[in-house]
């Protein structure tokens, strides 16, 4: 079997697939890429037994068809160092050797029987199907990933929750201290359904969706999900368990509203944060008469910092504490010129919203306050 493919196209697809493969695998075959050649198309697959990612490439030349597995590390290292040019594979499945030729040289690698490679998880015929514009899904995953937890006791909070209702598709992440809720208002279903996407496939999708057009089709049942996009598909096992009632922690009436330039606040927080206590990372927000003052202090090392900036504020004077690093993450995951911060009192959660919502979406982020010792 012989086939020819673009080196740069192959290299970029292999680099994306390599993120599926773990450094240590329960089965040796899970350290390989699966190559499947049929009708001038090369399909590439990587799996860790719970997450599988597939992508395909048009071949410039092909003689024969078949499938084989080849070790991921050596092939990826060799291919990514080759400049854009055709590279030819010649696979002898009797000797189990693949010869790869390019303009100035060649290398050979052992291949393994593709029959040992794991099969994808089956999606039931009664699966729920939703269609989302690729860029919308990419933006939602990007906004949510930072807010997922790393909690062994509550593993459901380590993933991203997709909650489909008759009103919208809500994409949610929380670690108990901060929360992100994105509503996609034009994706609805009369039959409610939900699933929790683990962090690993979410991170894979973040890496591949940003450069693609078209729509993403998600099919899911109570155990598995299949996510089909322009250049491939991700099939993964879903997280089991009940996600917390995220709506119950979102305050419905925060009357004190603050509007401030996002990039200016982000820059000020980055300047002030190094002076906060290392263990608490507490930043004190004091807002009054159109001025927002940020204070950080670490008396153990005799460090303090204060910075003032102008804002629009329509509420009572207030001091409230937030974790500086978390607030920086929240502001970094907006791309609007201004943010709106809604507050009730120093003991209740603050809401952060973009000054302009994305089309057909409603984005909200929440921060739990920290106790201030005045």
N, C-alpha and C positions, 0 to 999 in steps of 0.2 A: 504494500500500500504506500502510495506516494501522494503528497499534497504540498501546495505552496501557499504561504500566507504572508501578509505584511508584518514586518518585525515590530513596528511601533504599535499597531493595533493589537497584536498578540500580547506584547509586553504590558500594555495598559489593562487589558482584560485579566491577565494573570495576576497583576498587582492587586486588583480589586478582589479577585477570588481568594488570594492568599490570606486575606484578613479573616476568612472563615476558619482557616486551619489553625488548630491549637499547637503550641510548642510541644506538648506531650499528648499522645493519643492512645486510647485504649486498644485500637486496632492499627497495625502498621499502615494498612491501605488508606487510612484517613489522613496520612501525611502526603498523599498523592493528588494530582489533578487527574480527572477522568476526561479523556479525549474520545469523542464520538464523531466519526466522519461519515456523511451520507449526502449524496446529491449536491456536491459542491458547497456544502455547509459544514463547518466545524462547530460542534457544541462542546463547551468546556464546563466542567462541574467541579465544585469543591464542597466538602461536607465535614462536619464534626459529629455526626450522628443525630444531632438535634436541630441544626441549622444547615440547610443546603442552598447553595446559590448556583444558578446556571446562567450562561450567556452564550451567544453564538456569533460566528464570524463567517462572512463570505470568503470562499477560497478562490484564489486567482487561477489555480490549476489543481486538478484532482484525478488520480488514477486508482480506482478501487475504493472500497469502503470497509469500515470496521471500527473497533474501539479498543482502547488500551489505557493503562494508567502509568503515570510517570512521576517520580519524586518531585515535589513542588520546589524545594529549596534550590537544588542545583539548576533546574530548568529556568526558574525565575532569575537567578543571578546571572546566568549566561545570556538570556534573551534581553534583559534590560540594558546590557552594555553594548548592544548592537544598534547602530544608527539605522535610520529608516531605509529599508531595502527588502526585497523578497527573501524569505528563508524557506528552505525546502526540507520537509520531513520524509524520510524513507524508513518505514517500519517493517522489520522482519519478525513476524510473530512465531516463527519456528525457533529462532535463536533468542527471541525476546530482547532485541536490540533496536533502538531508534537512532538513526544517523541524521543529524541536523546540519545542513550546509548553508553557508551564507557567502557573501562576496569574497571575503579574504580568508576563509577557513571553514572548519567543521568541528563538531564534537559529537560524541555518542553517549547514550544513556541507556541503562536497562529499563525495560518496560514490564509491567505486571498484568495479569489477567483481569480484565474489567469485570468479570462475573463476581468478583469478591467485593466490589464497591457497593456500599449500601444503597438501597432503593429509596426514593422519596416517600414521605408520609402521605397516606391517602387522605383526601378531603372528601367528606361524605356528600352524597347527592343533594342533601337538604341544606347544604351550606348557604350562609348569607353572603350576598355579593354587593359590594359598594364600589363606586367609581369616583375617583378624586383627581383633579388636575395635578400633574406631577409636581409643579412648583409649589402648589398649596400644601401638599403632603410633606414635601421637603422642608418648607418653612415651619410647619407645625412640629415636625420631629426636632428640628434645630432648636426651637423655642423650649421644648419640653425636656430634652435630654439632661440638661444641667440640674433640673429639679428632681430627678429620680433619686431614690435612696440607695444605700448600701446596707441593708438591714437583714441580718440572718433570721431574726425572729419574725419579721413581717415581710417575707419575700415578695408578696404581690406589689409592694411599694417600690420595688427595684425596677419595675417596668413602666411602660406608657399605656394608659388606659384609653381605649376607644369605646365610647358610649353612644350608640346609635338610637335615636328616638324619633318621634314624629315631629319634633321641633328642629333638630339639628344633629350633626355628629360632633360630640364633644371629645376633644383630645386632651388628656389630663395627665399631669405628673405631680407628685408631691413627696417630700421626705419628712413631713410632719412640721417643718419650720417654714418652708416656703412652698408655694403651690402655683402651678401654671394651668389655666383652663383656656383652651382655644375652642370656640364654637365655629364650625363650618356650616353656615346657615342654609346652603342650598343642597346639602346632602341629608336626606331624611328617609325614614322608613315607618310605615304604619305598624310594623312588627318590631318591637324593641329588641336589640341584640347588643352584645358587648364582648370585648376580649382584651386581654392584657398582653401586649407585645413585649417580649424580653428585651433587655438593653442591647445585647449583642446584635440581633438582626436590625434593631432600630439604628444602631451605629453604622452598620453596613449600608442601610438605605440612605442615611445621611451622606455617606461618601459617594454614592453613585447617582442619586436622583437629581442633584443640583444642576447638572449639565445637560439634562434631558428634557424633551418636550413631550407633548401628548398627555395622556391620562394614565393613571395607575388603577388597576383592577384588583381589589382585595376580596378573596373568597375565604371564609373562615367558618369552622364549626366549633364544638366545645373543646377540641383538643389541638387542632392544627390550623395554620393559615398559609395561604398561597398568595403572594404579592407579585403581580405581573406588571412590568414596566417596559419601556421602549427597548432596552438592550438586554433584558433577561428576566429572571424570576428568582424570588427568594421563597423558600418553603421552610417553615419552622414550627416547632412545637410551642404551644402557647403556655403561659403561666396559669396554674390552677389556683382557685381561691376567690374570695369575695373582696372586691376593691372597696376601700372606705367610702362613706357617703361624703364626697367632696363638696357637694352643694351646701351641706349643713354648716360648714366652717367659713363659708364666704358671707361676710356681713352684708345685709341688705340696705343699711342706712348709715353711711359714713358722711355726715353733713359738712365736715370741714374739708374744703377742696383746695389743693395747692397745684399750680401749674408752673413748670420750670423747664428751662432748656436742658435737654437730656445730656448732650455732650459736655456742657459746662458742669452739671452736677456729677457726672461720671468722672471728669478730670479732678474735681475738688475732692471727691471721695478717695480717689487713688493717692492724692497728696496727703490727706489726713489720716487714712487708715494705718500707715506704718507706726503712728504714734499711739495707737490703741493698745489696750492690754492684750498680750499674746494669746491668752487662754479664752477670753470672752469675745475679743474683736468688736467690742461695743462702740458704736458711734451715736452720739446724742444729736438728734435733730431738734432744733428750736426754731419755731416759725411764728412770726409776729410782724404786723404792719408792713407787709410786702418784702420781708427779709427772711431768708433761710440761713440759719447759722449751724455749722457742723462743728462738733467738739469731740476730740479724742484725748484720752489721758491714760498714762501708765505710771502711777506713782511709785511702783516698785523700782523703776529706772529713771524717775524724775523727767518723764517725757510728757508734753502736752502739745496740742495743735488746735487751732481755731481758724475757720474760714467762713466768710459771709458772702452771700450772693443774693441778687434780687429775684423776686418771684411774684406771681399773682396769687393772693390768698384771701379767701372770703370767710374765714372762721375765727374762732377764739384763739388767743395765744396758747401755744402748746409745746411741751417738750416730750419727746418720745424716743426710745432707744431701739436701734436696729443693728443687726450683725453686719459689719461693714463689707466683708467679702461676699456675703449673699446679696446685698443690695447692689454691689458692683456687677455681679453675675446677672441680676435681673435687668439692669440698665443696658448691659452689653448685648442682651438678647432682644432688644427692640431696635428698630431702624428708623424710627420717627424723629422729627426735630425736637418735639417737646413731649414730656410725659405729664400725666395728671396723677397726683397722689391724693387719695381719699382717706381721711382719718376720722375716727370717732372720739377716742380718748386714749391715753397712754397705755391702757391695759388691753386694748382690742386690736385685732389685726388691721394693718394698713393695706390698701389696694393700690396697685400701680397699673395705669392704663395708658395706651398710646393716645396722643392728641388726635390722631386720625386713624380710625380702624381700617384694616385691609378690606378690600371689596368682598362682600358676602361672608365676612368673618367678624367675630367678637372676641377680642383677646383681653385677658385679665390675668394679672399676677398678684399674688398675695404674700405678705411677709408678716410673720408673727413678731410682736414687739419683745424687747428685752427690758428687764427691770433696771431703772435708773436710780442710783443713790444720790439724791440731791444734797 
